[in-house]
């Protein structure tokens, strides 16, 4: 199979049960990437179908669908050897500084077709590219801000639910910082940037980071006011 992991076909009631169970579990423990992934798959079919159609209409998106690149160590390891000003090197720094591995993403299990399964996996695997491009941290505020961008780009219900769940865990200062600084920026950033699911990121690794940001209409997050806490 193109997308590793056995897919499971569910009827409507089974999807609803998995979605509810995953949502409750993810709210209790936002670190459970498997539950967040299951929630995205069982509630996101219409959104992924829309993304698929947009990719088919885009030359670069069609290339991604045809070649089905995977963001795994064996395919993106060369990013660590690129010049420091490049997008690929910035991605490598982001991953290396956090001891992240591109191989850690959970497999797609609940999509109906190979094509939709690939789109769901692609959305999952480009997440760290978006962190790099938008210069967002991986703390609760940064992840919540990126979920706002992902919602504006893909309209996945899971993204909206993740924002609600994330902000519910903020303390008062974090909530103020998020809604006054990060949330309005994320709405603008997600709206004004190009269709990010239609990009063949790996083919732009050797380009200057600032150049690709300008080309794709990406405005990185600015530093928060110093009087607030992260």
Secondary structure, 3 states (H helix, E strand, C coil): CCCCCCCCCCCHHHHHHHHHHHHHHHHHCCCCHHHHHHHHHHHCHHHHHHHHHHHHHCHHHHHHHHHCCCCCHHHHHHHHHCCCCEHHHHHHHHHHHCCCCHHHCCCCCCCCCHHHHHHHHHHHHCHHHHHHHHCCCCCHHHHHHHHHHHHHHHCCHHHHHHHHHHHHCCCHHHHHHHHHHHHHHHHHHHHHCCCHHHCCHHHHCCCEHHHHHHHHCCCCCCCCCCCCCC
